[in-house]
Amino acid sequence: MLLNRGATGAHDITMLTPQETAKALKVSVSWLAKARMRGDGPPFIRLGRAIRYSQTAVLRWIEVQIRKVGAAPKSQATEIRNQRRSICGQ
């Protein structure tokens, strides 16, 4: 279980290092750092100079990344729709 409720009722949140997160996602630590800078990687937390990833947030991010086969990204889909409208005269 990702969030364990202890006897006090407090939540125990599992935090991952960039190395652990990269290993879990099967990407390089470098890719993870670049994705962090671009803003398109999993959400992260900065604790002083340390970077940490909530396991729950990483799992949610993975769910959002899943695409149906043949589905264009939203920006491409919008662009295609706009092109069709201009061609059809709408």
C-alpha distances in whole Angstrom, upper triangle without the diagonal:
4,6,6,10,12,15,17,15,14,11,10,10,10,13,15,19,21,21,17,17,20,19,16,19,21,24,26,25,29,28,25,27,30,27,26,30,31,28,26,23,20,20,20,21,24,24,28,28,25,23,19,16,13,11,10,14,14,12,14,17,17,17,20,22,22,26,28,30,33,32,34,32,33,35,37,37,39,41,42,42,45,47,47,48,51,52,52,54,52
4,6,10,12,16,17,15,13,10,8,7,6,10,12,16,18,19,15,14,18,18,15,17,20,22,24,23,26,25,22,24,26,24,23,26,27,24,23,20,17,16,16,17,20,20,24,25,21,19,15,13,9,7,7,10,11,10,12,15,15,15,18,20,21,24,27,29,32,31,32,30,30,33,35,35,36,39,40,40,42,45,45,46,49,50,51,52,50
4,6,9,13,14,11,9,6,5,6,7,11,14,17,20,21,18,17,21,21,18,20,23,25,26,25,28,27,24,26,28,26,24,28,29,26,25,22,18,17,17,17,20,20,24,25,22,20,16,14,10,9,8,12,13,12,14,17,18,18,20,22,23,27,29,32,35,33,34,32,32,34,37,37,38,40,42,42,44,46,47,48,50,52,52,53,51
4,6,10,11,9,8,6,5,7,9,13,16,19,22,23,20,20,24,23,20,23,26,28,29,28,31,30,27,29,31,29,28,31,32,29,28,26,22,21,20,20,23,22,25,27,24,22,19,17,14,12,12,15,17,16,17,20,21,21,24,26,27,30,32,35,38,36,38,35,36,38,40,40,41,44,45,45,47,50,50,51,54,55,56,57,54
4,7,8,5,6,5,6,9,12,15,19,22,25,26,23,23,27,27,24,26,29,31,32,31,34,33,30,31,34,32,30,33,34,31,31,28,24,23,22,21,24,23,27,28,26,24,21,19,16,16,14,18,20,19,20,23,24,24,26,28,29,33,35,38,41,39,40,38,38,40,43,42,43,46,47,47,49,52,52,53,55,57,57,58,56
4,5,5,6,7,7,11,13,17,20,23,26,27,24,25,29,28,26,28,31,33,34,32,36,35,32,33,36,34,32,35,37,34,33,31,27,25,24,23,25,24,27,29,26,25,22,21,18,18,17,20,22,22,23,26,27,27,29,32,33,36,38,41,44,42,43,41,41,43,46,46,47,49,51,51,53,55,56,56,59,61,61,62,59
4,5,8,10,11,15,17,20,24,27,30,31,28,29,32,32,30,32,35,37,38,36,39,39,35,37,40,38,35,39,40,37,37,34,30,29,28,26,28,26,30,32,29,29,26,25,22,22,21,24,26,26,26,29,31,31,33,35,36,40,42,45,48,46,47,44,44,47,49,49,50,53,54,54,56,58,59,59,62,64,64,65,62
4,6,9,11,14,17,20,23,26,30,31,28,29,32,32,30,33,36,37,38,36,39,39,35,36,39,37,34,37,39,36,36,34,30,28,27,25,27,25,28,30,28,28,25,24,21,22,21,23,26,26,26,29,31,31,33,35,36,40,42,45,48,46,47,44,44,46,49,48,49,52,53,53,55,58,58,58,61,63,63,64,61
4,7,9,13,16,19,22,25,28,30,27,27,31,31,29,31,34,35,36,35,37,37,33,34,37,35,32,36,37,34,34,31,27,25,25,23,25,24,27,30,27,27,23,22,19,20,18,21,23,23,23,26,28,28,29,32,33,37,39,42,45,42,43,41,40,43,45,45,46,49,50,50,51,54,55,55,58,60,60,60,57
4,7,9,13,15,19,22,25,27,24,24,28,28,26,28,31,32,33,31,34,34,30,31,34,32,29,32,34,30,31,28,25,22,21,20,22,20,23,26,24,23,20,19,16,17,16,18,21,21,21,24,26,26,28,30,31,35,37,41,43,41,42,39,38,41,43,43,44,47,48,48,50,52,53,53,56,58,58,59,56
4,6,10,12,16,19,22,24,21,21,24,25,22,24,28,29,30,28,31,30,27,28,31,28,26,29,31,27,27,25,21,19,18,17,20,19,22,24,21,20,17,16,13,13,12,15,17,17,18,20,22,22,24,26,28,31,34,37,40,37,38,35,35,37,40,40,41,43,45,45,47,49,50,50,53,55,55,56,53
4,7,9,13,16,19,21,18,18,22,22,20,22,25,26,27,25,28,28,25,26,29,27,25,28,29,27,26,24,20,18,17,16,18,17,20,22,19,18,15,14,11,11,11,14,16,16,17,20,21,22,24,26,27,31,34,36,39,37,38,35,35,37,40,40,41,44,45,45,47,49,50,51,53,55,56,57,54
4,6,10,13,16,18,15,15,18,19,17,19,22,23,24,22,25,24,21,22,25,23,21,24,26,23,23,20,16,14,13,12,15,15,18,20,16,15,11,10,7,8,8,10,12,13,14,16,18,19,21,22,24,28,31,33,36,34,34,32,32,34,36,37,38,40,42,42,44,46,47,48,50,52,53,54,51
4,7,10,13,14,11,11,15,15,13,16,19,20,21,19,22,22,18,20,23,21,19,23,24,22,22,18,15,14,13,12,15,14,18,19,15,14,10,8,6,6,8,10,11,12,14,15,16,18,20,21,23,27,29,32,35,33,33,31,32,33,36,36,37,40,41,42,44,46,47,48,50,51,52,54,51
4,7,10,12,9,9,13,14,13,15,17,18,18,16,19,19,16,17,20,18,16,20,22,19,19,16,13,12,10,9,11,11,15,15,11,10,6,5,5,6,9,10,10,12,14,15,16,18,20,20,23,26,30,32,34,32,33,30,31,32,34,35,36,38,40,41,42,44,46,47,49,50,51,53,50
4,7,8,6,6,9,10,10,12,14,14,15,12,16,16,13,14,17,16,15,18,20,18,18,14,12,12,10,10,12,12,15,15,11,9,5,5,6,6,10,11,9,12,14,14,15,18,19,19,22,25,28,30,33,31,31,29,30,31,33,34,36,37,39,40,42,43,45,46,48,49,51,52,50
4,5,5,6,9,10,11,12,14,13,13,10,13,14,11,12,15,15,13,16,19,18,18,14,12,12,10,10,11,11,14,12,8,7,5,6,9,10,13,13,12,15,17,16,17,20,21,21,23,26,30,32,34,32,32,29,31,31,33,35,36,38,39,41,42,44,45,47,48,50,51,53,51
4,6,5,6,8,10,10,12,10,9,6,9,10,7,8,12,12,10,13,16,15,15,11,11,11,9,11,11,13,15,12,9,7,6,7,11,11,15,13,11,14,17,15,16,19,20,19,21,24,28,29,31,30,29,27,28,29,30,32,34,35,37,38,39,41,43,44,45,47,49,50,48
4,5,5,6,9,10,10,10,8,6,10,11,9,10,14,14,13,16,18,18,18,14,13,15,13,14,15,16,17,15,12,10,10,10,13,13,16,16,13,16,19,17,17,21,22,20,22,26,29,30,32,31,31,28,30,31,32,34,36,37,38,40,42,43,44,46,47,49,50,52,51
4,6,5,6,9,10,10,10,9,13,13,11,13,16,15,15,18,20,19,18,15,13,14,13,14,16,16,19,17,13,11,10,9,11,10,14,14,11,13,17,16,15,19,20,19,21,24,27,29,31,30,30,28,30,31,33,34,36,37,38,40,42,43,45,46,48,49,50,52,50
4,5,5,6,8,9,9,8,12,11,8,11,14,12,12,16,17,16,15,11,9,11,10,13,14,16,19,17,14,11,9,7,9,8,12,11,8,10,13,12,12,15,17,16,18,21,24,26,28,27,27,24,26,27,29,30,32,33,35,36,38,39,41,43,44,45,47,48,47
4,5,5,6,5,6,5,9,8,6,10,12,11,12,15,16,16,14,11,10,13,12,15,16,18,20,18,15,12,11,10,13,12,15,14,11,13,16,13,13,16,17,16,18,21,24,25,27,26,26,24,26,27,28,30,32,32,34,36,37,38,40,42,43,44,46,48,46
4,5,5,6,7,8,12,11,10,13,15,15,16,19,20,19,18,14,13,16,16,18,19,21,23,21,18,15,14,13,14,13,16,16,12,14,17,16,14,17,19,17,19,22,25,25,28,27,28,26,28,29,30,32,34,35,36,38,40,41,42,44,46,46,48,50,49
4,6,8,10,11,14,13,11,15,17,15,16,20,20,19,17,14,12,15,15,17,19,21,24,22,19,16,14,11,12,10,13,13,10,10,14,13,11,14,16,15,16,19,22,23,26,25,26,24,26,28,29,30,32,34,35,36,38,39,41,43,44,45,47,48,47
4,6,9,10,12,11,9,13,14,13,14,17,17,17,14,11,10,13,14,17,19,22,24,22,19,16,14,12,13,11,13,13,9,10,13,11,9,12,14,12,13,16,19,20,23,22,22,21,23,25,25,27,29,30,31,33,35,36,37,39,41,42,43,45,43
4,7,9,12,10,10,14,15,14,16,19,19,19,16,13,13,17,17,20,22,24,26,24,21,18,17,15,17,15,17,17,13,14,16,14,12,16,17,14,15,18,21,21,23,23,24,22,25,26,27,28,31,31,32,34,36,37,38,40,42,42,44,46,45
4,7,8,6,7,11,11,11,13,15,16,16,14,11,12,15,16,19,20,23,24,22,19,16,16,15,17,16,18,17,13,15,17,15,13,17,17,14,16,18,21,22,23,23,23,21,24,25,25,27,29,30,31,33,35,35,37,39,40,41,43,45,44
4,5,5,6,9,10,11,12,14,15,16,15,12,14,16,16,19,19,21,23,20,18,15,16,15,18,17,20,19,15,18,20,17,16,20,20,17,20,22,25,25,26,26,25,24,26,26,27,29,31,32,33,35,37,37,39,41,42,43,45,47,46
4,5,5,6,9,10,10,13,14,15,15,12,13,15,13,16,16,18,19,16,14,12,13,13,16,16,19,18,15,17,20,17,17,20,21,19,21,24,27,27,29,28,27,25,27,27,28,31,32,33,34,37,38,39,41,42,43,44,47,48,47
4,5,5,6,9,10,11,12,14,14,12,14,16,15,17,17,19,20,17,15,13,15,15,19,19,22,20,17,20,21,18,18,22,22,19,22,24,27,28,29,28,26,24,26,26,27,30,31,31,33,35,36,37,39,41,42,43,45,46,45
4,5,5,6,8,10,10,12,11,9,11,14,14,17,18,20,22,19,17,14,15,15,18,18,20,18,15,18,19,15,15,19,18,16,18,20,24,24,25,24,23,20,23,22,23,26,28,28,29,32,33,33,35,37,38,39,41,43,42
4,5,5,6,9,10,10,10,7,8,11,10,13,14,17,19,16,14,11,12,11,14,15,17,14,12,15,16,13,13,17,17,15,18,20,23,24,26,24,23,21,22,23,24,26,28,28,30,32,33,34,36,38,39,40,42,44,42
4,5,5,6,9,10,10,8,10,12,10,13,13,16,16,14,12,10,12,12,16,17,19,16,14,18,19,16,17,20,19,18,21,23,27,28,28,27,26,23,24,24,25,28,29,29,32,34,34,35,38,39,40,41,44,45,43
4,5,5,6,8,9,8,11,13,13,15,15,19,19,17,16,13,15,15,18,19,21,18,16,19,20,16,17,20,19,17,20,22,25,26,26,25,23,20,22,21,23,25,26,26,29,31,31,32,35,36,37,38,40,41,40
4,5,5,6,5,5,8,10,11,14,15,18,20,18,16,13,14,13,16,17,18,15,13,16,16,13,14,17,15,13,17,18,22,23,24,22,20,17,19,18,20,23,24,24,26,28,29,30,32,34,35,36,38,39,38
4,6,5,7,5,7,8,8,11,11,15,16,14,13,10,11,11,14,16,17,14,13,16,16,13,15,18,16,15,19,21,25,26,27,25,23,20,21,20,23,25,25,26,29,30,31,32,35,36,37,38,40,41,40
4,5,8,8,11,11,11,13,13,16,17,15,15,12,14,14,18,19,21,17,16,20,19,16,18,21,19,18,21,23,27,28,28,26,24,21,21,20,23,25,25,26,28,30,30,32,34,35,36,38,40,40,39
4,6,8,11,12,13,15,16,19,20,19,18,15,17,16,19,20,21,18,16,19,19,15,17,19,17,16,19,20,24,25,25,23,20,17,18,17,19,22,22,22,25,26,27,28,30,32,32,34,36,37,36
4,6,8,8,10,13,14,18,19,18,17,14,15,14,16,18,18,14,14,17,16,12,15,17,14,14,18,19,23,24,25,22,20,16,17,16,19,21,21,22,25,26,26,28,30,31,32,34,36,37,35
4,7,9,11,14,16,20,22,20,19,16,16,14,16,17,17,13,12,15,13,10,12,14,11,10,14,15,19,21,21,19,17,13,14,14,16,19,19,20,22,24,25,26,28,30,31,32,34,35,34
4,6,8,12,14,18,20,18,17,13,13,11,13,13,14,11,9,12,12,8,10,13,11,10,14,16,19,21,22,20,19,16,17,17,19,21,22,23,25,27,28,30,31,33,34,36,37,38,37
4,6,10,13,16,19,18,16,12,10,8,9,10,10,7,6,9,9,6,8,11,10,10,13,16,20,22,23,21,21,17,18,20,22,23,24,26,28,29,30,32,33,35,36,38,39,40,39
4,7,10,13,16,16,14,10,9,7,8,10,10,6,7,10,9,8,11,13,12,13,16,19,23,25,26,24,23,20,20,21,24,25,25,27,29,30,31,33,35,36,37,39,41,42,39
4,7,10,13,12,10,7,6,5,7,10,11,8,9,12,12,11,14,16,16,16,19,22,26,28,30,27,27,23,24,24,27,28,29,30,33,34,35,37,39,39,41,43,44,45,43
4,6,9,10,8,6,5,6,8,11,12,10,11,15,15,14,17,19,19,20,23,26,30,32,33,31,30,27,27,27,30,32,32,34,36,37,38,40,42,42,44,46,47,48,46
4,6,7,6,5,6,9,11,15,16,14,15,18,19,17,20,23,22,23,26,29,33,35,36,34,33,29,29,29,32,34,34,35,38,39,40,42,44,44,45,48,49,50,48
4,6,5,6,7,11,12,16,17,16,17,20,21,20,23,25,25,26,29,32,36,38,39,37,36,33,33,33,36,38,38,39,42,43,43,45,48,48,49,52,53,53,51
4,6,8,10,14,16,19,21,20,20,24,24,23,26,29,28,29,32,35,38,41,42,40,38,35,35,35,38,40,40,41,44,45,45,47,49,50,51,53,55,55,53
4,7,10,13,16,19,22,20,20,24,24,23,25,28,28,28,31,34,37,39,40,38,37,34,34,34,37,39,39,40,43,44,44,46,48,49,50,52,54,54,53
4,7,10,13,16,18,17,17,20,22,20,22,25,25,25,28,31,35,37,38,36,35,32,33,33,36,38,38,39,42,43,43,45,47,48,49,51,53,54,52
4,7,10,13,15,14,13,17,18,17,19,22,22,21,25,28,31,33,35,33,32,29,29,30,32,34,34,36,38,39,40,42,44,45,46,48,50,50,49
4,7,9,12,11,11,14,15,15,16,19,20,20,23,26,30,32,33,32,31,28,29,30,32,33,34,36,38,39,40,42,44,45,46,48,49,50,48
4,6,9,7,7,10,12,11,13,16,16,17,19,23,26,28,30,28,28,25,26,27,29,31,32,33,35,36,38,39,41,42,44,46,47,48,46
4,5,5,6,9,10,11,12,14,16,17,19,23,26,28,31,28,29,26,26,28,30,31,32,34,36,37,38,40,41,42,44,46,47,48,46
4,5,5,6,9,10,11,13,15,15,17,21,24,26,29,27,28,25,26,28,30,31,32,34,36,36,38,40,41,42,44,46,47,48,46
4,5,5,6,9,10,11,13,15,16,20,23,25,28,26,27,24,25,27,29,29,30,33,34,35,37,39,40,41,43,44,45,46,44
4,5,5,6,9,10,11,12,15,18,21,24,26,24,24,21,22,24,26,27,27,30,31,32,34,36,37,38,40,42,42,44,41
4,5,5,6,9,10,11,13,16,20,22,24,22,23,20,21,23,25,26,27,29,31,31,33,35,36,38,39,41,42,43,41
4,5,5,6,9,10,11,15,18,20,23,21,22,20,21,24,25,25,27,29,30,31,33,35,36,37,39,41,41,43,41
4,5,5,6,9,10,14,17,20,22,20,21,18,19,21,23,23,24,27,28,28,31,33,33,34,37,38,39,40,38
4,5,5,6,9,12,16,18,20,18,18,16,16,18,20,21,22,24,26,27,28,30,31,33,35,36,37,38,36
4,5,5,7,10,14,16,18,17,17,15,17,19,20,21,23,25,26,27,29,31,31,33,35,36,37,39,37
4,5,6,9,12,15,17,15,17,15,16,19,20,20,22,24,25,25,28,30,30,31,34,35,36,37,35
4,6,8,11,14,16,13,14,12,12,15,17,17,18,21,22,22,24,26,27,28,31,32,33,34,32
4,6,10,12,14,12,12,10,12,14,15,16,18,20,21,22,24,26,26,28,30,31,32,34,32
4,7,9,12,10,12,11,13,16,16,16,19,21,21,22,25,26,26,28,30,31,32,34,32
4,6,8,7,8,8,11,14,13,13,16,18,18,19,21,23,23,25,27,28,28,31,29
4,6,5,9,10,12,15,14,13,16,18,17,18,21,22,22,24,27,27,27,30,28
4,6,9,11,14,16,15,14,17,19,17,18,22,22,21,24,27,26,27,30,29
4,6,10,12,14,12,11,15,16,14,15,19,18,18,21,23,23,23,26,25
4,7,9,11,10,8,12,13,12,13,16,17,17,19,22,22,22,25,24
4,6,8,6,6,9,10,9,11,14,14,15,17,19,20,21,23,22
4,6,5,6,9,10,11,12,14,15,16,18,20,21,22,24,23
4,5,5,6,9,10,10,12,14,15,16,18,20,21,22,21
4,5,5,6,9,10,11,12,14,15,17,19,20,21,20
4,5,5,6,9,10,10,12,14,15,16,18,20,19
4,5,5,6,9,10,11,12,14,15,16,18,17
4,5,5,6,9,10,11,12,14,15,16,15
4,5,5,6,9,10,11,12,14,15,14
4,5,5,6,9,10,11,12,14,14
4,5,5,6,9,10,11,12,11
4,5,5,6,9,10,10,9
4,5,5,6,9,10,10
4,5,5,6,8,8
4,5,5,6,5
4,6,5,6
4,5,8
4,6
4
